[in-house]
Amino acid sequence: MHSVPAPVRPGAERPPGRDRFLDAVRLLVMVLVVVQHWWLPVLVQQQDGLEAGSVLATEGGFLLTWVAQVMPLIFFVGGAANLISWRSASAKGVPAGTWFARRLRRLAWPVVPLALVWIVSCHVLVLMGAPVQPVLVGAGAAGMVLWFLAAYVLVVVSTPVLARAQERFGWLVPAALLTGAVAVDLVRFTTGADWVGYLNVAFVWLGVHQLGFCYATTGIRRRYAVALAVTGAAAAVLLTVFGPYSANMTGVFAAEDSNVAPPTLVLAALGSMQVGVAALLRDRVSAWVNRPGPARLLDRICPQLMTVYLWHMLPISVVAGVLVYGLEINTPEPMTGLWLLWGVLGVAVLVPMVVPLAHWAMRFETPPRALEGSPGLPRALAAAALVAGGLLLLTVSGLGVGWMPLLGLLAVLSGLLLTRALRRA
């Protein structure tokens, strides 16, 4: 049943059910992700190949990222969904290993056909004489989106433990996680050990994910929402102005100069601000999206959003390749009127391509029956490690040619096989 949860008394749990406010947030995130993946790269054909730059390198380009970086919101939505799912499963007596296996299958199985299409296509193009470098640019961009799934495996595996902590300590849990992000950045910037910053993959994303737990448990009351919005915005601005942080909030072809790789305290602050603003707008958004027209639209589109996320780089790469490499039409000078026109026309061309592609690829969302069953907790955790490692390798290597994409795909497949039920005697 699709309905907005009723108002929640302080300390009471939110009733389970479909919350179209969360669906609206997911839709907003996916629209902005697709738009920025077309609009932010700067592609220029040169004699030695295709140069892939970023609008973020231009003066004032960083301002776009404060709007375009919306991935904290998807972790927030995921936190609410994971807590509701876990509590429902545990109330029915479903063990953690079984729940992990189900979530892992839904996360990882759709990646398999995506990776096969890209890897096979790239090898065929190279064998047919296509230049390797432009092919690898597109394949690298396709693999780039898989970082989210690799990080999401972590939050899924952490859900039962953090759900128990949420019941006992409430708001102290996200506060502790975000405090951990402060500690990591202090060590990173005082010692110069940048590798330490990758510990914030856990602290930053789990912290924002935990805010989704707060929402799903008692809601985010107005005073908490105001505090998140104000303190998050102030911290993000002050840290970028006076701290050792980049002003870029996303890393589309500019990950080395952003707050994403690795995640920083600034990104956590931005995420807190976004969650606070979203909570303040919840009642108005819910009132609108529960009207018959918007409700039908959300109910039809939202089941396809993850498919859109995984597959949208295919038409983007095709269109960009034809324009830039085939017709020698380079990306216009960023932050100009021609560049704005390039973006608008590109999105207009891409939408009719992405929608039917997502509709076709939806068939790969449901894992095969051969992967059903409960593998037990140890095998489920081993499967999570293999899936996360494989997704991370595909993120770094791309979905192109060579042995690394094949190794990453093999790791994902091995993890999926481990989620099967143990064979009965």
N, C-alpha and C positions, 0 to 999 in steps of 0.2 A: 504494500500500500504506500503510495507516495503522499506524504504529508509533512508539514512542518511540525517539529516537536512543540508541544505545549509549553507555556512559560514554566520555568523550573524554580522551585523554592530553594533558598540557600541550603546547601548540604545534600539536596536530593539528586538522584541520578537522572540524566536525560533519558526519556523513553527511547527505545530503539525504533528506527524507521528512517525513511528517506527524507533527507533535509535538502530541499532544492537550493537553499542558500549556498551550501557547499558545492552543489553542482554548478551554480553560477560562477563561483570562484574558480573552479576547475576549467570551465569554458573560457573565462577571461585569461587564465594562465596560458592555455594552449594557443589561443589566438595570438597573444603577444609573443610566444615562443616562435611560432611559424613566421610571423611578420619580421621579427628581428633576425632570424636566420636568412631571410632574403635581403633585408635592408642594410644590415650592418657590415657584411663582408664587402671588400673593395677588390675586384678582380681585374687584372690588367694582363693582356697577352704580351709576352716578350719573346725574343728570339730563342732563349734557352728554356722556355716553358711558360707556365701560368703563375703569375705572382698573386698570392692571396694576402691581402692586407685587411685593415679594419678601419671603419669610421672612427673608432675609438682613438686612433692615432692622430686625428685632426684636432685642431683647437676647438674646444667647447664640445667635442664629441662625447665626453664623459657624462654630460648632462642627460643624454638619451638613456644611459644605463640605469639611472635612478628610477626610470619608469619601466624599462625593459626587463630588469632583473626581478622576476616574480616567482622564482623557484622556491623561496621560503614559503610562499602561500600553498604550494602543492604539498610540501611536507606537513604543513599545518592541517590541510584537508586529509592527508594520509593518516595523520595521528588520530583524528576523530574516527575515521573509517576503521583503522586497525583496532582501536580500543573497543568499538562497538562489536566488531567481528570476533575478537578474542573473548570478550565477556559472553557473547552469545554461544560460542563454541564451548567454553569452559562450563557454562551452566548446563549444557547437554552432556557433560562428561567427556568431551573430546580432548585427548591428551595433547600436550604441546607439540610433540613430534608430528602428529597428524596435521595439526593446524599449520605448522611450518611448511610441511610438504605441500599442502594445498596452495598456500600463498606463493611458494617458490615456483610451482608449476605455472600458475597464472602470470607470474612475472617473467619467467625465463622462456617458456615454450614459444611465445610469439616472436622471440628474437631469432629462433632457429631458421624459419623460412626467410626472414629478413636478411640474415647473414648469408644464407645460401644464394639468394637472388643477387646480392651485391658481389660476393666473392666470385661466383660463376661468371657474372656479367663482366666483371673487371678482367678476369683471365681471358675471356673470349675477345674482348676489345683489344687487349694487348697482343694476343695471338694474331688478330686481324690487322695489326700494324698501327693501332692507335698509340700516340705518344704516352709513355708511362706516367710522366709527371702530372699532367692534368687529370688523368684517371685517378691517381693517388690523392689528389686534392679533394675530389668529390668523395672518394671512399673514406678519407680521413674525416670529412665533415659528417658523413653518415654514421661513423663510429662515435663521433663526439657526443651524440645525444645519449649514448648508453651509460654515461657516467651516473646519470640519475638512478638507473636501475641497480647499478653496483652499490651505490649508497643506500638505496632503499632496502636491499637485502639486510643491511646492518640494522635498520630501524625495525624491520619485521622480526628479526631474531631477538631484539632487545625488548619487544613489546610485552611479553608476559612478566618479566622482571620489573620493568618500569610501570606497568599497570598496577602491580602490587605496591610499588613505592608511591604511586599516585594516590591510592586509597589511604595510605597511612600518613603521608606528608603533604599532599596537595601541592600548592604553589611553590613549596620549597624545592621540589624536584626540578622544574625548569630553571629556577633561580640558581640551583647548584650546578646544573649543566652549563649555563651561561657563565657562571663564575669560573668553571673549568676552561672556557674559551679565553677568559681574561688571563688566566695563569699560563696557558699555552703561548699566547702572543707575547707576554712578558718575557718568557724564556727565549722565544724565537728571536725577538728584536734586540734583546740585551746580549745574547751570545752569538748572534749571526748564524745560528744553526737553522736554516730554513726548513730542513726535513722535519723538525719538531712541529712546524705548523700543520702538518697533515694529521696530527692528532685531533685537530678541530673538525675533521670530517665527522668524527663522532660527536664532539661537544656542540658544535653549531647546529648540525642537522637534527641531532637528537633533542636539542633544546627547543628548536622551533616545532618539531614533531610533538614534543610534550605539551606545548601550548594547545595542540589539537586534543590532547587528553583532557586538559582543563575545560575546553569547550564542550566536549562530549560528556563530561561528568556533571558539572554544575553550571555550565555556560560561563561566559566571560562578562561579568557585571560591568556596568558603565564605568565605575571608578577605576576598575582594573584596565579596561579598554583605553580610557584616557591616559592612564599612567604608562601603558605600553606605547601608545602613539607618541606621546610627548617626550618621554625619556629616550625612546628608540630613535626618534628623529634628531633630538639634541645630541645624543651620543654619536650617531653616524656623522653628523656635520662636524662636530668638534674634533672627532678622531681623524677625519680626513684633512681638516684644515691645520690642526696643530700636531697631529701624530705622524707616524712613519708609514701611513697607509696610502694606497692609490685611491684616486677619486673614481676609478672605473668599477662598476658593480657587476659587470658581466665580462666574460672572456671570449667572445666570439672572434676567433682568429687573433686574440690578443691576451691569452691566458697568462702570459708572463708578466703582465702589468694590470692586474685586477685583484679583486678581493675574493676570487673564486678558487684559484688553484695555488695554494691551499685556501680553504675558507678562513675568514678572519672575524675578529670581533665586530668590525664594521658591518659585515654581512649579517651577523646575528642581530645587531642593532636595527638594521634596515628591515629584517624579517619581523622583529618585534613591533616596529612601527606599522608595518603592513597588516599584521594580525590585529593590532589595536584599531586601526582605521576600519578594517573589515568588520570587526565586532560592533563598532559604532554604527555602521551602515546596515547591519544585519536585518533589522526590522523593516526598513524601507525596501531593501532588496528582496526580502522574502515576500513582502506584500505584492510586489510586482511580478516575481517569477512564479507565483502560485495562481496567477490568472490563467484561464484556460489556454490562451494562445501561447504565451511564453512557457507554460508548463509542458504542453505537448512538444514544443521545440526542444526543450531541455531533455525531456524523456527520450526523444529520438536521437539527439546528437551525443549526449554524454556517454552512452555505452561505447561510442567509437573514438573517444578522445585519445585514449592511449594508443590506439592503432594509428591515429593521425600523427601523434608524437613520434612513433617509431618510423613511419614510412614517408613523412613529408619531405625528407631530404632527397628522396629519389626524384620527384618532379622538379625540385629546386635545382638539383645538380644538372638535370637534363636541360632545363631552360637556360641556366647560366652557361652551360657548356656550348649550347647552340649559339647563343648571343655573343659570348666573349671569345670562345675559341673558334667556333665555326664561322660566324659573321664578322668577327673582329670588332665588335661593339663593346668597348670597355665600360666598366662602371663609371658613371659621370663623377666629376669632382664632388666629394661629400659636402653636405651642408649648403647646397646650392638649389636653385629652383629646378634645374634639370635632374638633379639627384632625387628630389621629391617626386618628380614625375616618373622617374625610373621605378621608384618604390611602389607608387600607386598602380602603375600599369602592370608591374610584375606580380603584385598581389592579385590583381584582376585576372591575370592569365593563370595563376597557380590555383586559385580556388576551384575552378571547374576540373582541374586535374587531381587535386588532393581528395576531393569529396568522393568521386567514384573509386579511386584507388583505395581509400579507407573502407568503403563499403565492400569491395572485393576482398581486402585483406582481413576483414572481420572473421572469416572462416578459420583463421589461424589462432584466434583468441582462446578457443576451448582446447585444453590438452587432450591427447588421445586417451582412450580407456586403458591402454596398456600401462599408463603411469599412475593408475589409481591405487588407493590403499594407504595403509599406515606403515612407514618404514621403521618406526621407533625413533627415539630422540637422538641417539648417537649418529645414526645414518642421516637423519634430517639435518643435523648440524654440519656433518661432513659435506652433505649436498649443498648447503648454504655457502660453505667455504669455496667449493669448486665453482658454483655459479657466480659468486661475487668475483672470484679471481678471473674467471673466463670473461666476464663482462668488462672488468677493468682492463684486461689485455686487449680486448676488442676496441675499447675506448682509446687506448694509447696507440695501437697499431693501425686502426681503421679497418674497414671491411674490404680491403683491396687484395693485392697479390702478395705472395710470399708465404712463409711458414707460420708467422705469428698470428694472422687472422685464423688460420686453420687450427692452430693450437688453442686459441681462445674459444673457438666454436666447439672443439673437442672437450674442453673443460666444462662448458655449459651443458653439453649433451651428457657427459659423465655425471654431473650433478643431478640432472633430471632423472637419469636412470636410477640413481640412489634413492629417489623419492618413491620408488615403487614399493609395494608391500613385500615383505619377506616371503619367500616361497614356502608354502605349507608342506608339512611332511605328508 
